[in-house]
């Protein structure tokens, strides 16, 4: 949990998100995010790339559930993407939960 507790700046969040997203098995998609991805014709790979190379444009901040939340923006595959995500920890380590996807 130490790395997550150290999130105080967008840059520190970008570094941690990139590190976590390097292993796509640590990126999970909420049902809402899956619906938005289908509507906007965005693939899992585009989301992973956004997380790996994007810029934190909002956050990190603690949401109402106490989790660290961010918005990450990137330009990939000819389109601008914005990913709303939560950085969390479980018994297997750090993970990212994608909450929503915007264009």
Secondary structure, 3 states (H helix, E strand, C coil): CHHHHCCCCHHHHHHHHHHHHCCHHHEEECHHHHHHHHHHCCCHHHHHHHHHHCEEEEEEEECCCCCEEEEEEEEECCEEEEEEEEEEEECCEEEEEEEEEEC
